[in-house]
Amino acid sequence: MRSEEKIMAAELVGGAFLSAFLQVLFDRVASREVVDYIRGKKLNERLLKKLKITLLSVNAVINDAEEKQFRCPLVKEWLHELKDAVYDAEDIWDEIATDALQYNLQAKSSTTVNQMKLKIEEILDRLEFIAKQKDVLGLKHGVAEKQSWKIPTSSLVEESHVYGRDDDREAIIKLLLSDGDNDNNICVIPIVGMAGIGKTTLAQVVYNDNRVKENFEFAAWICVSEDFDVCRITKTVLEAVTSVCCDFKDLNLLQLKLKEELSGKKFLLVLDDVWNENCDNWEALRRPFNSGTGTQGSKIIVTTRNESVASIMRTVPVHYLNQLTDEDCWLLFAKCAFGNYGSSDAHPILEGIGREIVKKCKGLPLAVKTLGCLSRLKLDAEEWDKILKSDIWEFSNDQSNILPALRLSYDYLPSHLKRCFAYCSIFPKDYEFKKEQLIQLWMAEDLLQLPKRNKRIEEVGDEYFHELVSRSFFQRSASENSCFVMHDLINDLARFVSGELCFRLGDDNPKEISEKTRHLSYVMALEDLFKRFEIFYKAKCLRTFLPLYLPDEFYCLSNKVQHNLLIKLRCLRVLSLSNYHSISELPDSIGELIHLRYLDLSRTLIKRLPETVCIIYNLQTLKLAYCYRLRQLPTGIHNLVNLRNLDMNGTCVEEMPTQMSKLESLQMLSTFIVGKENGTKIGELGKLSNLRGTLSIKKLKNVANAKDAFEAKLKDKKHLEELVLDWGYGNTDDTNQVRYVLEKLVPHTTLKKLQVHNYGGTRFPHWLGDRVFCNIISVSLHDCEHCCILPPLGQLHSLKHLSIEGFDGVVTVGPEFYGNSSQPFPSLEILKFSGMSALEEWYSFGVEDECIRAFPHLKELRIESCPSLIGSLPINLPSLRKLVIEYCEQIVSPLPRAPAIRELELIKCDKVVLRELPHTLHSLKMKGCQFVVETLLGEISTQIQACPRRLDISDCSTLMSFPGSCLPTALSFLSIKNCEKLKFPLHQYHTSLEHLLIVDSCGSLGYFPIDLFPNLNSLTIGRCKSLKHLSVIAGPRQVLASVTCLKIQGCRNLVSFPEGGLSAPNLNDLWVDECENLKSLPERMHVLLPSLRELRVSGCPKLVSFPEGGLPSSLSSLYIGGCNELIACRMDWHLQDLPLLASFGIFGECEKVESFPEEELLPYTLTYLSIVGLSRLKTLDGRGLQHLISLRTLVISGCSELQSMPEEGLPMSLVELIIRRCPLLREACKREKGEDWPKIAHISCIEIEDDSNS
């Protein structure tokens, strides 16, 4: 940078403290590219000077405004107006910077000087006007003083108001009572949690526990709060010790006196609500408490919201405080709400509302207590309902401590974190987000400060993220360890501070979208029609368009949204269309979104990217994962010089475009496909030195020579964690050449995971297995059919997971596999050998009597499809939990001694030698092992302790009976398949059995008394040829309370269910399929099966009607097929009486159905209708379809005589139409051309045969 440019940049920042809110704009204006560009365009530099003065005057009062916005609506409005103007200014300067980049790349500009000047002058006028209002609002210069709302805490507590903290209390007391050695330094126990979680309360309860009082000579409670004044805190402790007021003001005198008073005493201090993150301050405070002061066993408890504070002070692991359960919250709420008015039993209506109020508190005691006290004012259902429906942020500070408590956490955020946190209001409550994605979004929105020195922008984002985790703004998800969530009240806080800038589209959002809205998210719906998005036209400056989806769903988006709406949102920086299966192309106009930095098209049906994508020069992240129809990337992708993330996992791209080496900013490249002959060479990877994460290199068979492989410079890519090397399918012409290529593909020694697929060499190079790769934890070698010797992987001391599959040339696994190591595979936990057709012998390592053996920590061993393997298996595996041997019919080796084993699977390996059955065995699965099954069942019958909880037996055609004609007593899960001669014991109760499956087995079983199994949860009986009756020995009054799922399939001789009905109040699913002689379903279903949700009946030709009384009103899914007589009487089904019925299907050969559905047959509640295999169906009855106002999905398949859609058309609510194997209807519904196309054109997603249109 030239000297005058440095002066200009320095003038712009002017040494003033800049909030992160304005920092991005300053960085833009002062950047070398912008300065050079403006001078090149001969724009008046006084505009920049004027902008500088205006922004600095505003910046001086930003902190005061941030503080006052919570109390003064006018200040909040002013702040939002300012932010809106700054956003517009950012867009202008971003446009200038983009034009400058385009000029450098293509030597042409898209913006005229006059256009640019007008835009700058307009935004300056706005900013000047806003700046003048600051004096009217009384905003002051400098950092605003934070006003403390809190009453100082004390050690006193009302223990009758404490619920759900028994385990936490005992854990802290255990630490307090222990006198473990702590290097003569005082033990510091931190309690960490978000605001209002109950940290202070827990400390109070512990402080007042009699066991604690008796353990310490004295205790002191100090409310530290935001001001960590070392002198004040020391003085407070001294006064607590001496019980005398102290006039000392000198820290040295205070600490000397305190050390003297503490000498030889065992004490407890509680430092409540600590915010200090300065290590020097803590070191200064704790000097009087260090070695030589108190006796061993003295303790300090610290409560804090900030994990960073705890990490500075702690000497033992942090105790994290979690949310209370709903039940504990209810007990606290009831205590506060009812008080002396009696218990909640006297107010059942209020209890129902109260429990709903409690749920919205999400386990936060402060919120529960606040709302409980508010509810106490009026024990009136209408008032409580108002509280339930109110936003917690609507309550005043006098009514609620929640807002001030959480706001204090926000106030203490650095300014750069405030913007990042506010942006997170785009996530709905309970939404689980991943760290990597959020950092990419922050990057795209310019919320991360430019890194200094060699730090990457992603590392800045990582620091921001962990800071917000540390301060309890984010919490790790309980259901998915890689995801994070925000507590509902933290989410409310983000929504409050973001104001109009962020908008979540949804039925629960009463606000209208604003012209100031910059960031938008919404939960995707199956029917994302254009009408839902029309309101977006108002938000012309929208930067974020982020649909959020539930996995495994099929979503459709109206073409108008992407072609008409999104292209008009010219300020977009984040655009996600992920999981919209209706999208197969992007319009060329996508290139006009010049600000775009994040584009997510993953899991769409897109076939190609337009070349115009390559002029979106600001693009940082391009996600194409699992776009399985995508076969090529645009040729100009090398122009995306700012691209940092390119995800192509799961695509069918056949070859990389040329000049990929120009993308030197790439940090993450999921896949690189080597081209043929004149195509893209692997050497293009050489200049991509910043790659990290996972890199998969495919079609290595196209690498011409080892020199090309060397030029990829994998050895220099020290940030790669996982490397996949795949040669692709096909024969190998030169095995030596292939090995030379692999020799040159040696990775950096920091690599953690390695996969090699379809390698055609006869042996591996020396680097694979070299102990210098001390960081490798996972190796997968698959389909290397020419390889005859395994590499010395036993030398990899950190290796935990090893999978070797498809090695047809390996005959023995011996010393070469273990390598030169005294204890091979010291860390290995999972080992798999599979598909090794020639493998005959596996030689063990070590001697039986020696302590040193291989695999000391192996937890899972799988040997599959090794038909020639005879022996021998490892002798002793002390840590083994799971052993699987499949399709190894020649193996005669004894099973390893495994004293800790939990799961054993033996499939088609009847010659294996068994030792005693370990008592730890939980699950035993055996298939096609007649001798093994009989041996193990005999073992189980004689050893009660050796009985597994789960037993699977299959393909044992000669097995006759269980030993002693009894089931093993401890079984909870039993599966029997293809054991035709096995007799099922029915002469005793089996109280432990919960799940039973009998398929193609027990041919002599003529009846099945369900009540012999009082705790049975699910029962499946399939193709049991002699079964005639399901019975209940105790009669119809016997309640089968545990049964939730009953499936009877292919039992052709089944005649009846229990006489009088099946009393199963919790039965959810009932399937009856292919039971040719069954004449009736269970009697009194409408009364005895009150929880039935799904009923499936098919292949029962003798069924004429449903039982008297009809079907249960709880039914939500009904599928009927292959029941001609029953379907012929369909108008007697009275489906209109089923208020919850949402899914209905009719299928199979139904000779008498030529028109369907009749008027008033189906209820209006249906959302899903399938019509499958009705070969005689000629017409769809429009009158029977039109009233289905909730119908979203219609499936028509295998109706060969159906010619057209009804004249009345299909319901307007329909969003998905699937037509398969209907040749006549297919022609009528051809897109744009078919006669019936106008009848279905309004439907978002239409799938006909294998084509998908929308």
VENMO-V697500 format. One record per pair of residues at least 24 apart in sequence whose C-alpha atoms are under 6 Angstrom apart, sorted by the first residue. I is the first residue (numbers start at 1). J is the second residue. D is the distance in whole Angstrom. If there is no record, write none. Layout:
BEGIN
I:J:D / I:J:D
END
This chain:
BEGIN
12:52:5 / 19:415:6 / 20:415:5 / 20:416:5 / 25:90:6 / 34:97:6 / 58:131:6 / 60:141:5 / 61:139:6 / 61:140:6 / 61:141:5 / 63:143:5 / 63:144:6 / 64:144:5 / 84:516:6 / 153:223:6 / 155:204:5 / 157:204:6 / 163:328:6 / 164:328:6 / 179:297:5 / 184:291:5 / 185:290:5 / 185:291:5 / 186:290:6 / 186:299:6 / 187:299:5 / 187:315:6 / 188:299:6 / 188:300:5 / 188:301:6 / 188:314:5 / 188:315:5 / 189:301:5 / 189:314:6 / 190:301:6 / 190:302:5 / 190:303:6 / 190:310:6 / 190:314:6 / 190:318:5 / 191:303:5 / 191:319:5 / 191:320:6 / 192:304:5 / 192:305:5 / 192:320:5 / 193:305:5 / 193:320:6 / 193:321:5 / 194:305:5 / 194:472:5 / 195:406:6 / 196:366:5 / 197:364:5 / 197:365:6 / 216:266:5 / 216:267:5 / 217:266:6 / 217:267:6 / 218:267:5 / 219:267:6 / 219:268:5 / 219:269:6 / 220:269:5 / 221:270:5 / 222:271:5 / 223:272:5 / 224:272:6 / 224:273:6 / 224:274:6 / 225:273:5 / 225:274:5 / 226:275:6 / 230:285:6 / 255:288:6 / 259:288:5 / 259:293:6 / 262:293:6 / 262:294:5 / 263:293:5 / 263:294:5 / 264:294:5 / 264:295:5 / 265:294:5 / 265:295:5 / 266:294:6 / 266:295:5 / 266:298:5 / 267:298:5 / 268:298:6 / 268:299:5 / 268:300:6 / 269:300:5 / 270:300:6 / 270:301:5 / 270:302:6 / 271:302:5 / 272:302:6 / 272:303:5 / 273:303:5 / 273:304:5 / 274:304:5 / 277:309:5 / 305:471:6 / 306:470:5 / 306:471:4 / 307:470:5 / 323:363:4 / 323:364:6 / 324:363:4 / 325:363:6 / 333:368:6 / 333:369:6 / 333:372:5 / 336:372:5 / 336:373:5 / 337:372:5 / 337:373:6 / 337:375:6 / 337:376:4 / 350:381:6 / 357:388:5 / 370:400:6 / 422:494:5 / 422:498:5 / 425:494:5 / 425:495:5 / 426:504:6 / 426:521:6 / 429:488:6 / 432:483:6 / 432:484:5 / 432:485:5 / 433:483:5 / 433:484:5 / 434:483:5 / 444:597:5 / 515:539:5 / 518:542:4 / 518:543:5 / 519:543:6 / 519:544:4 / 520:544:5 / 520:545:5 / 521:546:5 / 521:547:6 / 522:547:5 / 522:548:6 / 523:547:6 / 523:548:5 / 523:549:6 / 524:548:6 / 524:549:5 / 526:555:5 / 526:556:6 / 527:1215:5 / 528:557:5 / 529:558:5 / 530:558:6 / 530:561:6 / 540:569:6 / 541:571:5 / 542:571:6 / 542:572:6 / 543:571:5 / 543:572:4 / 543:573:5 / 544:572:6 / 544:574:5 / 545:574:6 / 545:575:5 / 546:576:5 / 555:580:5 / 555:581:6 / 556:580:5 / 556:581:6 / 556:582:5 / 556:1245:6 / 558:1244:6 / 571:595:6 / 572:596:6 / 573:597:5 / 574:598:5 / 575:599:5 / 576:600:4 / 577:601:5 / 578:602:5 / 578:603:6 / 579:603:5 / 579:604:5 / 580:604:5 / 581:605:6 / 582:1254:6 / 588:612:6 / 591:615:6 / 591:616:6 / 602:626:6 / 602:627:6 / 603:627:5 / 605:629:6 / 618:642:6 / 619:643:6 / 620:644:5 / 621:645:5 / 622:646:5 / 623:647:5 / 624:648:5 / 625:649:5 / 625:650:6 / 626:650:4 / 626:651:5 / 627:651:5 / 628:652:6 / 638:662:6 / 638:663:6 / 661:687:6 / 664:688:5 / 667:691:4 / 667:692:6 / 668:692:6 / 670:694:6 / 670:695:5 / 671:695:6 / 671:696:5 / 671:697:6 / 672:697:5 / 673:697:6 / 673:698:5 / 673:699:6 / 674:699:5 / 676:702:5 / 682:712:6 / 683:708:5 / 683:711:5 / 683:712:4 / 685:712:5 / 686:711:6 / 686:712:4 / 686:713:5 / 689:717:6 / 692:719:5 / 692:720:4 / 693:720:5 / 693:721:5 / 694:721:6 / 694:722:5 / 694:723:6 / 695:723:5 / 696:723:6 / 696:724:4 / 697:725:5 / 698:726:5 / 699:727:5 / 699:728:5 / 700:727:4 / 701:727:5 / 706:740:6 / 706:741:4 / 709:741:6 / 709:744:6 / 710:744:5 / 714:747:5 / 715:746:6 / 715:747:4 / 715:748:4 / 718:748:5 / 721:751:5 / 721:752:5 / 722:752:6 / 722:753:4 / 722:754:6 / 723:754:5 / 724:754:6 / 724:755:5 / 725:756:5 / 726:756:6 / 726:757:5 / 727:758:5 / 727:759:6 / 728:758:6 / 732:760:6 / 735:760:6 / 735:761:4 / 749:773:5 / 750:775:6 / 751:776:6 / 752:776:4 / 752:777:5 / 753:778:5 / 753:779:6 / 754:779:5 / 755:779:6 / 755:780:5 / 755:781:6 / 756:781:5 / 757:782:5 / 757:783:6 / 758:783:5 / 758:784:5 / 759:784:5 / 760:784:6 / 760:786:6 / 761:787:6 / 762:786:5 / 762:787:4 / 762:788:6 / 763:787:5 / 763:789:6 / 769:793:5 / 771:795:5 / 771:796:5 / 778:802:6 / 782:806:6 / 783:807:6 / 785:809:6 / 790:817:6 / 791:817:6 / 792:816:6 / 792:817:4 / 792:818:5 / 792:819:4 / 794:818:4 / 794:819:6 / 794:824:4 / 794:825:5 / 795:819:6 / 795:821:6 / 797:826:6 / 798:827:6 / 799:827:6 / 799:828:5 / 800:827:5 / 800:828:4 / 800:829:5 / 801:830:5 / 802:831:5 / 803:831:6 / 803:832:5 / 804:833:5 / 805:833:6 / 805:834:5 / 805:835:5 / 806:835:5 / 806:836:6 / 807:836:5 / 808:836:5 / 808:837:5 / 808:838:6 / 810:839:6 / 811:838:5 / 811:839:4 / 811:840:6 / 812:839:6 / 812:840:6 / 812:841:5 / 812:842:6 / 813:842:5 / 814:843:5 / 823:854:6 / 824:854:5 / 825:854:6 / 825:855:5 / 826:855:6 / 827:857:6 / 828:858:5 / 829:857:6 / 829:858:4 / 829:859:5 / 830:859:6 / 830:860:5 / 831:861:5 / 832:861:6 / 832:862:5 / 832:863:6 / 833:863:5 / 834:863:6 / 834:864:5 / 834:865:6 / 835:865:5 / 835:866:6 / 836:866:5 / 837:866:5 / 837:867:6 / 838:868:6 / 839:868:6 / 839:869:5 / 840:868:5 / 840:869:4 / 840:870:6 / 841:869:6 / 841:871:5 / 842:871:6 / 842:872:5 / 844:874:5 / 919:945:6 / 919:946:4 / 921:948:6 / 922:948:4 / 922:949:5 / 923:948:5 / 923:950:5 / 924:951:5 / 925:951:6 / 925:952:4 / 926:953:5 / 927:953:6 / 927:954:5 / 927:955:6 / 928:955:5 / 928:956:5 / 930:956:5 / 954:978:5 / 955:979:6 / 977:1001:6 / 991:1015:6 / 997:1021:6 / 999:1023:6 / 1000:1024:6 / 1015:1042:5 / 1016:1042:6 / 1016:1043:6 / 1017:1042:5 / 1017:1043:4 / 1017:1044:6 / 1018:1043:6 / 1018:1044:6 / 1018:1045:5 / 1018:1046:6 / 1019:1046:5 / 1020:1047:5 / 1020:1048:6 / 1021:1048:5 / 1022:1048:6 / 1022:1049:5 / 1022:1050:6 / 1023:1050:4 / 1023:1051:5 / 1024:1051:5 / 1025:1051:6 / 1027:1054:6 / 1028:1053:5 / 1028:1054:4 / 1028:1055:5 / 1029:1054:6 / 1029:1056:5 / 1030:1057:5 / 1030:1058:6 / 1031:1058:4 / 1032:1058:6 / 1036:1060:5 / 1036:1061:6 / 1039:1063:5 / 1040:1064:5 / 1043:1067:6 / 1044:1068:5 / 1045:1069:5 / 1046:1070:5 / 1047:1071:5 / 1048:1072:5 / 1049:1073:5 / 1049:1074:6 / 1050:1074:5 / 1050:1075:6 / 1051:1075:5 / 1052:1076:5 / 1053:1077:6 / 1054:1078:6 / 1057:1082:6 / 1063:1088:5 / 1064:1089:6 / 1065:1089:5 / 1065:1090:6 / 1066:1091:5 / 1067:1091:6 / 1067:1092:6 / 1068:1092:4 / 1068:1093:5 / 1069:1094:5 / 1070:1095:5 / 1071:1095:6 / 1071:1096:5 / 1072:1097:5 / 1073:1097:6 / 1073:1098:5 / 1073:1099:6 / 1074:1099:4 / 1074:1100:6 / 1075:1100:5 / 1076:1100:5 / 1079:1103:5 / 1083:1107:6 / 1086:1111:5 / 1086:1112:4 / 1094:1118:6 / 1098:1122:5 / 1099:1123:6 / 1113:1138:5 / 1115:1141:6 / 1116:1140:5 / 1116:1141:4 / 1116:1142:5 / 1117:1141:6 / 1117:1143:5 / 1117:1144:6 / 1118:1144:5 / 1119:1144:6 / 1119:1145:5 / 1119:1146:6 / 1120:1146:5 / 1121:1146:5 / 1121:1147:4 / 1121:1148:5 / 1122:1148:5 / 1122:1149:6 / 1124:1150:5 / 1136:1163:5 / 1142:1166:4 / 1142:1167:5 / 1143:1168:5 / 1144:1169:5 / 1145:1169:6 / 1145:1170:5 / 1146:1171:5 / 1147:1171:6 / 1147:1172:4 / 1147:1173:5 / 1148:1173:5 / 1149:1174:6 / 1150:1174:6 / 1153:1177:6 / 1154:1178:5 / 1155:1179:5 / 1155:1180:6 / 1156:1180:5 / 1156:1181:5 / 1157:1181:6 / 1157:1184:5 / 1158:1184:5 / 1159:1183:5 / 1159:1184:4 / 1164:1188:4 / 1164:1189:6 / 1165:1190:6 / 1166:1190:6 / 1166:1191:6 / 1167:1191:4 / 1167:1192:5 / 1168:1193:5 / 1169:1194:5 / 1170:1194:6 / 1170:1195:4 / 1171:1196:5 / 1172:1196:6 / 1172:1197:5 / 1172:1198:6 / 1173:1198:4 / 1173:1199:6 / 1174:1199:5 / 1175:1199:5 / 1175:1200:6 / 1177:1202:6 / 1178:1202:4 / 1180:1206:6 / 1182:1206:5 / 1182:1208:5 / 1186:1211:5 / 1189:1213:6 / 1193:1217:6 / 1197:1221:6 / 1198:1222:6 / 1209:1239:5 / 1215:1243:5 / 1215:1244:5 / 1215:1245:6 / 1216:1245:5 / 1216:1246:6 / 1217:1246:5 / 1218:1246:6 / 1218:1247:5 / 1218:1248:6 / 1219:1248:5 / 1220:1248:6 / 1220:1249:5
END
